[in-house]
């Protein structure tokens, strides 16, 4: 057992599987520090210490040896300098017209040097954790993104509905109040120890989260400094990972319930058969108890209940959902990870929203053409600001969108072609290409929760098609992706 950690130790442990590595440990640690300095985003604001990223990037070779020694001493002692932990909190609005304090997100401006240090520690922690620790947490994981979480949610829903006409699915979209700010360091470090992280590293993380000097700034006005010992500041590199580790044990307790997570965006799914919602309601009660034990506060007013039920022959009486005695609002549509999910799983509302937003950007494209910019630059602007909107999470919704929805989106593309005087890729070809790309990544990743859906036939060249009864499931991402892979082989 190691008695103390240093940056060199972290680099050695992270590289243990790579037996062919030739660089000595001390050079590895130094090169890692130099590498993160050279990759600093110079557009990020400086922290309270005033050290900007431009200085670190320009002087990486000179500063890396100095800061490597400081990092090593910090890890050895389990203490972080107070100047590295200081933060300035700036409130950023969550929506265009905030109406209250809850409509602002507190973002911490922290030391750029400390962010570099955090990246090294983060890389070590992620390499030390088992890939199967929390398979349905799709954030902060390699080869995972929002479309993975949405695709898993939709496939689970459509597969259950495909099994029987009497089946339906209930989804509880959970909202937490200041999830990052309620983490208790002592509770977190206990969980990290249970996961097998080194005791010295757990102590270092505890010090990272405690006694943090903090002040608030709004415009030119700044508050006095307070010291906090709870929460993980939003804006720190380590905070998202620490939050996911803090919630790794929040998992479903029944085979008919599923908890899908992307950071703090949590969905409790109940796969209901024979009108039996008992397991679903018990799962919600279990989540409520888990939140109390882990100091997380459920925001009932923003938590929504959505039901997907295609049965038209019988009148159902759905049981209401209550949290802490308060009724949860039932909605017919919810915006989850940037996608509007409707109770009938149609995509008209979502595509209308995309088309409206994209058409607004066409105005800027016309203005740029008025300045006689080359067609190449106009096309780059289209790709970055308009096509990125039209194709956001396209793999999960385009397959089941209607002909009218696709035509409405394609009209935006044709308008952009007339403005730029260039031929632009149509959405159908982009969708097909991205399905193939996404599917290949899942096939190559055995830790992906949906890797099991891609099984090769005896020939070893083609994948086994998924059995589907309904057109909805057939046109969803995973069946479409398998067909795209087979056509490409």
N, C-alpha and C positions, 0 to 999 in steps of 0.2 A: 504493500500500500504506500502511495506517495505521501510524504509528510507535508509537502507544500507544492503549490503550482507556480509555474512561471510561464511566460509566453512561449519559451522554448519547449517546455513540457507539453503545452497544448499542441504545438506544431508536430511534435513527435507522435503524440497519441492520435492526432488526426490523420497522420500519414502512415500509421501502422500497417494497414492493408497493402500499402505500396512498398513492397520489400525492395523494389529496384531503385528507389530514390537514392541518388548519389550525393546530394548536398548535405553537409554536416548540419546538425540540429541548430546550432547558433546562427549559421548563415540562413537557414530556413526561416527562423523567427525574424531576422533582420529583413530578409527579402519580402516576407509577408507584410511587415509594417510599411516598407517602401512601396509595395504594390497598392495597398489601400490608400496611401497618400496620393499616389499618382492617379488614382481613379476617383478622387474627390470631385463631387459636383460643385463647380465654382459658382453656380447660380443660387445655391442654397444660402440663406441668411446666416450670418455669424451669430454665435451664442453670446452670453453675457461677458465672456472673456475677450471678445473683440477679435479673436483670431479667425480670419476668413479662409475659406478653402483655397483661394488663389495662392496664398503664401505656402500652404502645405504642399500643393501640387507643384509649384515652381521650385521649391527647395526640398523636395522629397529625399534626395540623396544625402543632403546635409542634416536634415532633421530626423530621419528614420533612426539612426543609431542612438540619438539622445532620448527620443520617446520610447524606443524599445526598452531601454534601461528603466525608464519610469513605469512602463507597463509591467515589466517583470517584478519590480518592487511592489507595485500595487497588488499583483496576484499573490505574491509571497506573503505579504502582510494581511491580505484580505481587506485592504482599506483603499478607498478612492479619494483623491484630493477633493476638497470641498469645491474648488473652482471648476472641476470637471463635472460636478453634480448640479451646479447652479443652473437655473432655467428661468427664462422669461416667458410667461404665458400670454399668448395672443388669441383672443376669441375670433374664430372664423365662422361665418354664417353657414348653416347647413342647407339653406334654401334661399332663393333670390330676395324674398321679403320676410325676414325674421320678425316675429311678433312677440317673442318672449325670450327669457334666458335659455330655455331648453332648446331653442333654435340655433344656438351657437355651440361650436365644438372647440374646447380649449386645447390649443396646440402649443407644445413647449418648444421654444428656441433654446437648444442646448449647445454645448461646446462641440465644434467640428472635430477637434482632436479626440474627444470622448466618443464620438460616433464612429471614428475609425477603429478605436479600441474595441467598441461594442461589436463591430463586424467580425473581428478576429474571434472573439468569445462566442458569438452567435454561430459561426461556421463550425467551431469545435463542438458546441452543444448539439447541433443538428446532425453532425456525423456520429455522435455517441448514442443517439436515441434509436430504438428499434423502429423500423419502417411501419410495423403493424400496430404501433402504440395507439393511434387514434385515426383509423382509416377514413372515417367520414368527416374529418376536419380537412377541408380542401384549401385552406389558406396557409401561407407560409411554408408550403411544401414544394419540392422540386417537381416539375411536370404537372402542377395542379393550377387551376384557375377557376374563375366564376362559372364558366360554361360547364366545367366538370360537375360542380355542385348542382347546377340547374338540370343538367342531363341526367344525373343520378336520380334526382327528385322526380322528374317527369317519367323516366323509364320505370321507376318503382310504381308510380301511380298508374300508368297505362297498362303495365303488366298485371297489376291486381285487378283492374277493371276488365281486362281481357279474359280473366278466369271465370267470371260468372256475371250474369245480368244483375243479380241482386247486390253485387259488391259496390262499395263506394269508399272514398278516401277523404279523411278530414286532415287539414293542415293548420297547425297553430304557428303563426309567424311571431316569434318571441322578440321582444324589445327589452333591453336592459338599460337601466339608468346609470350612465357614467360607468360602464363596465370596467374600463381600464383603471379608473380612479379608486376602485373599491378593493383592489387586491391587498390582502394582508401578507406582508413579507414573511412572517413566521410560518404561516400556513403554506405559502408557496414553497419555501425552502424545505419543508417537511416532505412535500410531494416530489420535489427534485431529488431528495435523498432516496425516496422510495423508487425512483426511476433509475437509480444507480449512479448519479452524478457525484463527483468527488466532493468530500466534505469541505475542503478549502474553497472550491468553486461555489458551493452553496453559501458559504459565509461571505464570499465576495459579492454574490448577487444580493444577499441580505443587506450588505453595506451600500450597495448601489441604490437600493430602494428606500433606505432610511436616511433621516437627517439631510434632506434635500432642500437647500435654500431656493426659495421661489418668490418671484414678484410678478405682478400683472401689468400689462401695458395696453392701453387703448388710445390710439392716436399718439399724441405727445404727452399724455398723462401716464404716470407710472405709480404704482403703489409701493408701500414699504415692503421689506423682505420678511417672509415667514418661513419657518422650517417645517417640512412635512415628512411623515414616516409611513404613509400609506399610499397605495396606488402605483401604477407604472405610467409615467408621463407619456401622453401621445406626442410623438415627435422623436422619441428615442428609437434607436435601431433595435434594441433588445425587447422593447415593450410588447410588440405583437407576438413574438415567440414566447415570452413569459406568460402572456395571457392564454395562449393555446395550451401551454403546459399546465396552467392553473385549472383549465377546464377539460383536461384530457379524460377525466373519470366521469364526465357527464355523458353517459351512454344509455341507450335504450335497455329496458329490463324485460321486454316481451318480444316474442318473435313476430307479433303483429303490429309492432310500433318501431319507428326508425327516427333517429335524431340526426339531421344533416346540419353541418356547421360550416360556415365560412367566416372566420374570425368570430366576431360577436353576433353575426347574423345567424340565428338558430331557427330551425324549423322542426317541430315535432309532428310526425306523420302517423296517422292511425289508419291501418288497412282493415276496413270494417267489412265483416261478413255476417249475414243473418241478423242484421240490425244490432249486433252486440258491440257497444262502444265502451265496455267496462275497462278493457286493457288500455285504451286510449286515455280515458279519464284518469286512470290510476297512474299512467305515465306522466301526465301533467302534474298530478299531485306529488309524484316522486321528484319531478323537476323543481317544483316549488320548495320542497324540503331541502333538496340539494342546494338551491340558491341561498336559503337561510343558513345552512351549515358553512357555505363558502363566501358569505358576505356579499352576495350579488343581489341587487334589487331589481325585481321585475317591474317594468313600466306597463301596467295593465292598460292604460289609456291608449298606448301605441301598439299593444299586442293585438293581433287580429286572427280571427278564425275563418277559414275558407273551406267549403265543401265541394268536392268534385263527384257528381252523381249523375249518370246518364239514364237511370231508370225512370221511365215515364208512366209505367203502368200502375205503380202503387204510390200512395201518399205516405211520406215518411214523417216521423216526428223525431227530429234530431235533438239529442240532449244538449242543453246549453253548457257552455264552458265557463267555469268560475275560477278565479284566482284570488285568494285571500278574501273571499266573499263577494268580490266584484265581478259582474258579468262582463265577459269578453265580447267585444263587438264582432258580429258576423258580417263579412263583406263578400261581394261578388267578384272582386278583382283586387290584386295586391301587387305592388311593385317590389320585386325581390331581385336584388343584385343587378338592378338596371333593366329588368325584364318584367313586363306586365303579365302576370299569370291570372287568367280568368277562370271562373268556376266551370266553364265548358271547355277550357283549354283551347280556345280559339285565339287567334293572334291579330285580329282586326284592330283592337285598341292599341296594341303595341306598335304595329306597323304604321298606324295613323300618327302616333307620337313621333316615330322616327322620320316619317316623311315631312312632317311639319317642321321639325328641327333642322332637317337637311335643307329644306327649301329656304329657310332663313339664312343659311350659310351661302346659298347661291348669290345673294345680294353682294356679299363681299367678293365673290369670284368675279362678278360683273364689274365691280369697281376696279379690281386689279387689271382686268382686261382693258379698261378705259385708260390705264396708265401705260398701255402697250407693252406689257410684260410678255416675254417669250412663252410659247405654248408649253414648253417643258416645265417652266416654273408654275404656270397655271395648273398643269396636271399634278404637280407635286402638292400644290395647295389643296386641290380636290381630294387627293389620296389621304392627306393628313386630317383634313377638317370635315369632309363630307362623306367620303367612302367609309371612313372609320366609324361614323355614326350609323350608316346603313347596314354595316356588316358586324356591328357589335353583338357578340354571342350568337352569330347567325346559324351556327351548327345546331342549336337547340330549338329554334322556332321556324326557320325557313321551310323545312320539309313539310310541316303541317299548316303552312299559311295557304290562304285561298288564292285563286288565280287573280282576283280583283286586288288583293293585297300586294301581290308581287308586281302587278302592272303599275300600281300607284308608286311603288318604290322605283321601278324601272324608269318611269317618266322623269324622275329627278335625275337619273343617270343620263338620259337623253338630253335633258336641258343643259347639263354640264358639258356634254359633248359639243353642243352648238356653241357654247360660250368659249370653250378651250380650243375648238377646231381640231380635236384629236379623238381617236377611237378609244373608248374606255371599256374595261372588262365588265360584262354583264353580271348580275348578282347570282344567277344560276351557276355560272362557271366558277365564281368565287366560292360559293357554297360547296360545290362538288370537290373542289381542290382542298378546302379546309377540312372537309369530312375525312378525306384520305389522310391528310397530314395529322389530324388529331387521332385518328384510329391507329396509325403507325406508332405514334408515341405511346398510346395505351398498350399496344401489343408488346412493345419493348420494355414496358415497366411492369414487372410481376407484382409489385406492391400496390398498384392501382386497384381500387375496389371494384372496378368494372373490367379488369383484365380477363376475368373468367368467362366473359361473354364472347371472347374471341378464341375459338377453338378450331384448330386445323383439322381438315379431313385426312383420311389415310394417305392421300396423294402428297400431303405436305405442302401443297401449293395454294389451295383454296380454303377459305374459312367456312365453317358450318353456319348456315343461315338460321336466324332465330325464328321460332315458331310464333306466328301471329294469327289471330282470328279477325281482328278489326283493322280497318285501313288506318286508323289513328296511330296504332302501335307500329304498323308496317312502315309508315312514313316518318316515324320519329328517328332520332339521331343514330342509335346503335344498329338497328336493322339497315338503315341507309348507309352507314359507314361500312358495314360488312359487305354490302353489295358494291360499294365504291372500291373497296380493296380487291374484291374478286374480279371486277372489271379491269382493274389496273394490272392484274397478274397475267 
